């Protein structure tokens, strides 16, 4: 699976399940905070953060939501 596909899958999961343990962990690690509701600006910050992580960390996040 491509990096962009994994990022989209992670963002979709976080958007649908913002209160899950996995979503909150990913948000805290990338942005220092977790939110109960995900707006467009916060989603964009997540995308930017996910684009900056190495492949191993992205794989870890992907595994968490699967």
C-alpha positions as CSV (number, residue, x, y, z in Angstrom):
1,X,0.0,0.0,0.0
2,X,1.3,3.5,-0.9
3,X,2.2,6.1,1.7
4,X,-0.7,8.3,0.6
5,X,-3.2,5.4,0.9
6,X,-2.0,4.7,4.4
7,X,-2.3,8.4,5.4
8,X,-5.8,8.6,3.9
9,X,-6.9,5.5,5.8
10,X,-5.4,6.8,9.0
11,X,-7.1,10.2,8.6
12,X,-10.5,8.6,7.7
13,X,-10.2,6.4,10.8
14,X,-9.4,9.4,13.1
15,X,-12.2,11.5,11.6
16,X,-14.7,8.7,12.2
17,X,-13.4,7.6,15.6
18,X,-11.7,10.7,17.2
19,X,-12.3,9.4,20.7
20,X,-10.6,6.0,20.2
21,X,-7.4,5.2,22.0
22,X,-5.6,4.8,18.7
23,X,-6.8,8.2,17.3
24,X,-6.0,10.0,20.5
25,X,-2.5,8.5,20.6
26,X,-1.7,9.4,17.0
27,X,-3.0,12.9,17.5
28,X,-1.0,13.4,20.7
29,X,2.2,12.1,19.2
30,X,1.9,14.1,16.0
31,X,0.4,17.4,17.3
32,X,0.7,17.3,21.1
33,X,-3.1,17.2,21.6
34,X,-6.1,15.1,20.9
35,X,-9.6,16.3,20.1
36,X,-13.1,14.9,20.4
37,X,-14.1,16.5,17.1
38,X,-11.9,16.8,14.0
39,X,-12.3,19.9,11.8
40,X,-10.7,20.5,8.4
41,X,-7.8,22.6,9.9
42,X,-6.9,19.9,12.4
43,X,-7.2,17.2,9.7
44,X,-4.8,19.2,7.5
45,X,-2.3,19.4,10.4
46,X,-2.6,15.6,10.8
47,X,-1.9,15.1,7.1
48,X,1.2,17.3,7.3
49,X,2.4,15.5,10.4
50,X,1.9,12.1,8.9
51,X,3.8,13.2,5.7
52,X,6.8,14.1,7.9
53,X,7.1,10.8,9.9
54,X,9.3,8.0,8.7
55,X,7.9,4.9,7.1
56,X,8.3,2.8,10.2
57,X,6.2,5.2,12.4
58,X,3.6,5.5,9.6
59,X,3.4,1.7,9.5
60,X,2.9,1.7,13.3
61,X,0.1,4.1,13.1
62,X,-1.5,2.2,10.3
63,X,-1.3,-1.0,12.3
64,X,-2.9,0.7,15.3
65,X,-6.0,1.5,13.4
66,X,-6.3,-1.8,11.6
